[in-house]
Amino acid sequence: MKKANYLARQTEKQAEKGKAIPLSVATTFAQLQQYSDDMKKAFTKKLPLADFSNVWVVKVEYDCITISVDSATMANHLRMMSDDYLRALIEQSERFRRIKKLKFITTYI
C-alpha cells in the first residue's frame, strides 16, 4: 500500500487512512435497514398492492420513527392512516413496541 507523503493535501492523507465507513455509521445504517425491512413487511400486510420499495426508516428516536417516502401522495396517505400503520408495526415486531408516533417526510430521488 502506498503511503501518503507528509506534504500531501489533507484529502490525500484521509484517503490513505482508509475508505471504510466508520463503525458507528455502519452500525446505524444496519439498524435503520433492519427497521426498514420490518416496516415494509408490516405495511405490505396492511396494503398489499402498494409499492413500498422507496419507503425507508431514516431516523429512530425513543418513541418516534421518521419514515422517508418518495411521493407526497404516499406521505399524505400514510399520515392519514398513521394509527393503523403504527398498530401494524407493533404487531409485526417487538422492536416497535415503544413507538408512539410516526413522522413522514418526502424525499425526491
Buried (B, 14 or more C-beta within 10 A) or exposed (E): EEEBEEEEEEEEBEEBEEEEEEEEEEEEEEEBEEBBEBBBBBBBEBBEEEEBEEBBBBEBEEEEBBBBBBBEEBBEBBEEBBEEBBEBBBEBBEBBEEBEEBBBEEBEE
